[in-house]
Amino acid sequence: MIEITAVMAAISSLHIGTGKKIGTFSKTLEYVPGRTIRGMVGYYLYNNNRELFDKLRINEDKDMKKVGVFFKDAHPMYKDKFTVVPPVSFKWCKKCNHLMDYESTECQQVLDGNLCLHEGKKENGFVTKDSLKTGVLEKASLNTQIETKCPIMRSGHASPDSGYDISPYNIESVSSGTNFGFRCIVKEDFADELKSALCEAGIFSGLGGYRSRGYGLVIFEKFREKQVDELIEERSNELSGKHDLLMVTNSPMILRDDNKSFIGFGTNPKKDCRQDCNPKDYISEDYFSVVRELSGCNGILKIRDDNDTIAQRITGGIARGWSIKHRNKVSEIIPCIGAGSCLKINGSGPEILAAMEVYGIGEMINSGYGDVYFTEGRL
């Protein structure tokens, strides 16, 4: 397998729908979900290169072991750096933008010979991984705009008169010129064909909503490739010397059992309860078997301490199943673990952690869900 990265540049406004409207106002996401990119490429290949469509199994929704390409969420870039969702447990100083100590209520950074002593706040949005390493905040910013559109009647090709109950509608969008960090994992034999398909689909198909109004055109630049085996080896070497590791969700994560979706990584033992108190892990062995088979790495993810307790900080999220088999439409709405959620890791092997960073964990990892990274920190 090959990791392909690139800069995905918007050459027109982008509207990535949230699935909710407020009156006549349509809000946009500030990133491009992997499911949206998968839909763009899948729809283009289905109509123009059915052979590659079938070989990549891009329409597979359930069995991730059969999939030939895994798309990741594309986040806005900070200068020339890719970004991630920051851990929900981290706080940054409001004044000097330094990462604050876990238990500190005042910033201990020295500025001009004096302690800063300002309070901290959690950061939404997207930050660079260097921010987590150096403790100095590097946060992506992007411009959005709102445009008002008037409906056009098919008869006469003009706006309706006062006798029609049709309102103008308002579209929020990400401005053209915004750069996003694109990443996917693909079988090596199809890497060149996929890059060509990305370049063509971004222009001739586009992504997101209101494409008939000129929205959604993107180009892909500065392609880079790296063998997944090399990526896992390098990352496992980096992780082997780390302590107090946290797993952070870089996108919504879907963990289910018989279609029951879990908001959390597992349950903790209950004291003095009359019913069954056995704790349960929601990251099942079935999910790990997918990562092991795809990567060839062995190991387990140890998430419980000596007291059989899980340390976690959870945000809720919503995942949308995007079925290419059903005319490229939403197939289901799934409550799930939100991006930025944190889980303390207790003594797992670095190889399996690195493999999870590459492929993700949970359901629909080919659509960007379940993407994770590991960083030092405390809960």
VOGU-3710 file (C-alpha; in Angstrom, 3 decimals, decimal comma):
1> mieitavmaa> 0,000/0,000/0,000  1,016/3,603/-0,687  0,207/6,797/1,186  -0,556/9,654/-1,206  -0,563/13,211/0,089  -1,265/16,378/-1,858  -2,468/19,952/-1,575  -6,130/20,169/-2,539  -6,755/23,779/-3,565  -10,213/25,273/-3,979
11> isslhigtgk> -10,471/27,195/-7,255  -14,088/28,110/-6,607  -16,138/28,488/-3,438  -16,839/25,221/-1,582  -20,031/24,363/0,246  -19,774/21,180/2,311  -23,186/20,716/3,880  -23,687/19,982/7,568  -26,979/18,177/6,981  -28,930/20,927/8,763
21> kigtfsktle> -30,557/24,126/7,560  -31,547/27,149/9,626  -34,453/28,614/7,712  -33,051/29,542/4,316  -29,430/29,488/5,572  -27,132/26,583/4,616  -23,991/26,401/6,763  -20,770/24,823/5,510  -18,198/22,619/7,189  -14,694/24,078/7,376
31> yvpgrtirgm> -13,060/20,869/6,175  -13,749/18,290/3,456  -14,799/14,889/4,872  -13,240/11,755/3,445  -16,714/10,528/2,529  -17,159/13,609/0,299  -13,879/12,945/-1,529  -14,765/9,268/-1,842  -18,129/10,244/-3,323  -16,504/12,582/-5,837
41> vgyylynnnr> -13,939/10,023/-7,004  -16,370/7,102/-6,924  -19,007/8,896/-8,949  -16,436/10,023/-11,504  -14,883/6,568/-11,878  -18,268/4,852/-12,083  -19,121/6,963/-15,112  -15,698/7,199/-16,750  -13,466/4,300/-15,626  -15,608/1,389/-14,436
51> elfdklrine> -12,620/-0,980/-14,447  -10,690/1,069/-11,871  -13,897/1,612/-9,903  -14,319/-2,160/-9,582  -10,656/-2,877/-8,827  -10,535/-0,359/-5,979  -13,814/-1,675/-4,535  -14,577/1,952/-3,888  -18,280/1,156/-3,426  -17,655/-1,270/-0,524
61> dkdmkkvgvf> -19,455/-0,057/2,607  -18,976/-2,894/5,108  -15,915/-5,148/4,650  -12,850/-2,918/4,966  -10,502/-5,837/4,206  -11,692/-5,754/0,583  -11,203/-2,022/0,043  -8,419/-0,770/-2,218  -8,410/2,896/-1,204  -8,941/4,731/2,114
71> fkdahpmykd> -9,719/8,451/1,995  -9,026/10,740/4,968  -10,649/14,025/5,944  -8,953/16,998/4,269  -8,302/19,748/6,835  -7,371/23,354/6,035  -3,617/23,868/5,996  -1,535/26,192/8,172  0,897/27,711/5,675  2,452/24,580/4,137
81> kftvvppvsf> 1,671/22,247/7,064  -1,078/19,659/7,453  -3,328/20,008/10,493  -5,183/17,798/12,969  -8,093/18,200/15,372  -6,631/19,201/18,787  -7,317/17,022/21,855  -10,399/18,169/23,756  -8,413/17,912/27,008  -5,723/20,444/25,989
91> kwckkcnhlm> -5,798/24,112/27,023  -3,930/26,998/25,405  -3,098/30,362/26,952  -5,426/33,125/25,764  -2,564/35,641/25,669  0,628/33,909/24,504  -0,919/30,852/22,771  1,278/28,371/24,635  0,078/24,933/25,680  -0,706/24,930/29,383
101> dyestecqqv> 0,108/22,221/31,893  -2,679/19,734/32,492  -3,502/20,820/36,054  -2,546/24,495/35,731  -5,188/27,239/35,825  -2,708/29,994/34,939  -0,103/30,090/32,185  3,407/29,579/33,562  5,173/30,812/30,425  7,778/33,529/31,070
111> ldgnlclheg> 7,304/36,638/28,919  9,803/39,516/29,181  11,007/38,179/32,514  7,530/37,839/34,026  5,092/34,964/34,309  2,215/35,232/31,846  -0,430/34,041/34,364  -3,322/34,300/31,914  -6,075/31,694/31,881  -6,382/29,060/29,221
121> kkengfvtkd> -9,055/27,927/26,798  -9,761/24,927/24,622  -9,182/25,348/20,919  -11,629/24,255/18,266  -10,689/23,971/14,624  -7,391/22,586/13,361  -3,793/22,869/14,597  -0,475/21,555/13,353  1,186/18,540/14,964  4,122/20,838/15,680
131> slktgvleka> 1,784/22,715/18,038  1,474/19,570/20,143  5,247/18,946/20,112  6,535/22,466/20,774  3,598/23,762/22,803  3,273/26,871/20,586  -0,105/27,142/18,884  -0,196/27,056/15,088  -3,858/27,172/14,113  -5,298/27,092/10,608
141> slntqietkc> -7,635/29,897/9,653  -9,803/30,150/6,595  -12,159/32,646/5,049  -15,852/31,944/4,620  -18,490/33,972/2,850  -22,260/34,086/2,525  -23,970/34,568/-0,830  -27,674/35,102/-1,402  -29,216/33,317/-4,367  -32,595/33,926/-5,964
151> pimrsghasp> -34,620/30,950/-7,217  -35,177/30,821/-10,978  -38,472/29,546/-12,397  -38,176/26,989/-15,175  -40,918/28,750/-17,052  -39,500/32,029/-18,234  -36,052/31,488/-16,664  -36,600/34,407/-14,289  -37,163/34,973/-10,586  -40,764/34,477/-9,410
161> dsgydispyn> -42,995/37,470/-8,831  -44,652/38,422/-5,566  -47,428/35,863/-6,050  -45,061/32,936/-5,388  -44,031/31,785/-1,923  -40,378/31,138/-2,788  -37,703/32,864/-0,747  -34,121/33,707/-1,682  -31,670/31,343/0,005  -28,302/31,987/1,628
171> iesvssgtnf> -25,236/29,799/1,131  -22,189/29,859/3,386  -19,036/28,646/1,664  -15,276/28,361/2,052  -13,597/30,942/-0,155  -11,680/30,010/-3,275  -7,922/29,875/-2,793  -8,168/27,818/0,402  -5,700/24,913/0,617  -6,549/21,593/2,247
181> gfrcivkedf> -4,219/18,735/3,154  -5,278/15,668/1,154  -4,304/12,171/2,288  -5,298/8,672/1,206  -4,015/5,094/1,351  -4,216/3,105/-1,895  -2,920/-0,138/-3,355  0,376/0,562/-5,066  -0,707/-0,803/-8,462  -3,429/1,841/-8,757
191> adelksalce> -1,630/4,890/-7,342  -0,923/6,599/-10,688  -4,427/5,985/-12,025  -5,964/7,327/-8,828  -3,901/10,528/-9,011  -5,116/11,103/-12,576  -8,706/10,423/-11,499  -8,398/12,936/-8,635  -7,180/15,670/-10,960  -9,952/15,018/-13,469
201> agifsglggy> -12,754/14,548/-10,941  -11,880/17,772/-9,114  -12,518/19,766/-12,296  -15,189/17,798/-14,157  -17,232/16,559/-11,184  -16,312/18,752/-8,237  -17,355/18,120/-4,664  -19,872/19,371/-2,145  -23,162/21,153/-2,782  -24,455/23,722/-5,282
211> rsrgyglvif> -22,084/22,564/-8,013  -24,613/23,659/-10,631  -24,090/27,186/-9,241  -20,337/27,030/-9,857  -19,274/25,753/-6,429  -17,008/22,804/-5,653  -14,092/22,941/-8,114  -10,714/21,796/-6,741  -7,271/20,970/-8,097  -4,644/18,639/-6,645
221> ekfrekqvde> -1,013/19,749/-6,509  2,313/18,657/-5,008  1,626/14,934/-4,925  3,878/12,854/-2,691  4,032/9,105/-2,177  5,393/6,930/0,595  5,312/3,209/1,210  2,993/2,393/4,109  5,530/-0,097/5,514  8,122/2,684/5,734
231> lieersnels> 5,589/5,030/7,268  4,674/2,515/9,968  8,314/1,730/10,736  9,277/5,399/11,101  6,262/6,242/13,215  6,637/3,195/15,470  10,238/4,238/16,179  9,000/7,695/17,190  6,269/6,277/19,425  8,498/3,715/21,131
241> gkhdllmvtn> 10,135/6,382/23,298  6,941/8,200/24,237  5,199/8,125/27,612  1,700/9,117/28,764  0,294/8,543/25,298  -3,182/9,651/24,315  -5,136/8,402/21,317  -6,951/11,364/19,760  -9,736/11,018/17,216  -8,914/13,097/14,152
251> spmilrddnk> -12,379/12,528/12,687  -15,673/11,095/13,943  -15,332/7,420/14,963  -18,044/4,794/14,540  -18,056/1,922/17,057  -21,147/-0,297/16,920  -22,512/-3,617/18,104  -25,604/-4,980/16,330  -26,271/-1,492/14,956  -26,107/0,050/18,433
261> sfigfgtnpk> -23,697/2,970/18,275  -21,450/3,817/21,241  -20,401/7,287/22,385  -17,193/6,341/24,177  -14,422/3,759/24,047  -15,732/1,507/26,832  -17,317/1,327/30,274  -15,670/1,396/33,684  -16,438/-0,924/36,630  -19,341/0,225/38,771
271> kdcrqdcnpk> -19,265/0,062/42,544  -22,070/-1,337/44,692  -24,291/-2,188/41,729  -26,794/-5,018/41,850  -26,644/-6,012/38,169  -23,784/-7,181/35,956  -20,902/-4,762/36,486  -18,398/-6,224/34,033  -16,746/-3,394/32,072  -16,911/-3,546/28,302
281> dyisedyfsv> -14,553/-2,342/25,559  -16,265/-0,867/22,517  -13,193/-1,135/20,261  -13,812/-4,776/19,432  -11,413/-7,443/18,193  -13,119/-7,309/14,783  -11,886/-3,748/14,307  -8,321/-4,724/15,295  -8,322/-7,693/12,937  -8,917/-5,315/10,025
291> vrelsgcngi> -5,905/-3,174/10,989  -3,697/-6,244/11,498  -4,614/-7,759/8,150  -4,164/-4,515/6,234  -0,847/-3,614/7,875  0,664/-6,971/8,792  1,352/-5,613/12,293  0,573/-7,545/15,447  -0,237/-6,217/18,867  -3,075/-5,081/21,074
301> lkirddndti> -4,352/-1,727/22,255  -4,230/-1,729/26,056  -6,655/0,907/27,275  -7,281/-0,177/30,894  -5,055/0,513/33,883  -4,314/-1,857/36,785  -7,717/-1,008/38,279  -9,460/-2,052/35,046  -10,423/1,576/34,435  -10,519/3,542/31,183
311> aqritggiar> -9,458/7,209/31,203  -11,266/9,044/28,400  -12,614/12,452/27,419  -15,415/12,199/24,910  -17,255/14,534/22,573  -20,300/13,445/20,630  -20,558/13,556/16,877  -22,697/12,576/13,897  -21,559/10,352/11,036  -23,358/10,075/7,740
321> gwsikhrnkv> -23,144/6,904/5,726  -22,590/7,938/2,100  -23,604/5,111/-0,201  -22,326/5,125/-3,756  -24,560/2,112/-4,347  -27,651/4,251/-3,667  -27,089/7,093/-6,150  -24,343/8,723/-4,105  -26,742/9,758/-1,327  -26,804/9,649/2,455
331> seiipcigag> -27,782/6,127/3,530  -27,871/6,502/7,335  -27,291/8,968/10,180  -25,126/7,552/12,988  -24,469/9,030/16,454  -20,760/8,496/17,116  -17,615/9,610/18,940  -16,700/13,151/17,920  -13,352/14,431/16,644  -10,912/15,519/19,362
341> sclkingsgp> -11,976/12,817/21,837  -9,107/11,393/23,910  -8,251/7,960/25,306  -5,313/7,136/27,591  -3,107/4,305/26,306  -1,553/1,845/28,762  1,453/-0,050/27,413  0,507/-0,952/23,828  3,087/-1,880/21,174  4,208/1,017/18,941
351> eilaamevyg> 3,709/-0,905/15,675  -0,025/-1,398/16,117  -0,372/2,251/17,143  1,434/3,370/13,987  -0,764/1,078/11,882  -3,875/2,604/13,461  -2,624/6,076/12,517  -2,368/4,914/8,908  -5,660/3,035/8,509  -7,869/4,213/11,366
361> igeminsgyg> -10,112/2,097/13,584  -13,833/1,339/13,594  -16,385/1,317/10,794  -16,266/3,109/7,434  -12,566/3,894/7,684  -12,490/4,075/3,868  -14,649/7,226/4,158  -12,384/9,044/6,615  -14,091/7,918/9,815  -12,001/6,533/12,684
371> dvyftegrl> -8,828/8,442/11,814  -6,580/8,756/14,905  -3,183/9,995/16,015  -1,138/9,537/19,183  0,467/12,277/21,249  1,825/12,751/24,744  -0,591/14,210/27,248  -2,703/13,618/30,329  -6,414/13,441/31,114
//
